[in-house]
Amino acid sequence: MSEFLSSAWFDATNAVLAAAGPTRLESDDVVRVVLELLDEPSGAPHALTLTLAPEGARVEPGDHLAAHSVVRLRYDDARRVTTGEVDGATLLREGRLKLRGDVSHLVGALTWLREALASRHGEVVD
């Protein structure tokens, strides 16, 4: 597996998201979620943007000014979420993940996103 937030990681993650096909958004809107990293290592992006559109999703380094919501967490927690070691709900309950903005748009896409990322790790999602 590629190092978290490396160019190879973005390429591999976008390939997985593309293979997952259309998202399960409840509308035809494009939704952007920025993931802000509180302690990124030198050389790593300080944030990444997940763009969800009806036809699919994409992740890119950096933040987007038109984000609908912002998720803030530590670098290691973000890495662990993307590898499936921990889920965002656990981090939220523990106060290690902070949300800002409108997150209601994510509800319809969460199952799709979980399935797409699980396929990257060879997991079967019920």
Secondary structure, DSSP 4 states (H G I P E B T S, - for coil): -PPTTSHHHHHHHHHHHHHH-S---SSS--EEEEEEETTPPTTS-SEEEEEEETTEEEEEES--TT-SEEEEE-HHHHHHHHHTSS-HHHHHHTT-EEEEE--GGGHHHHHHHHHHHHHHTT----
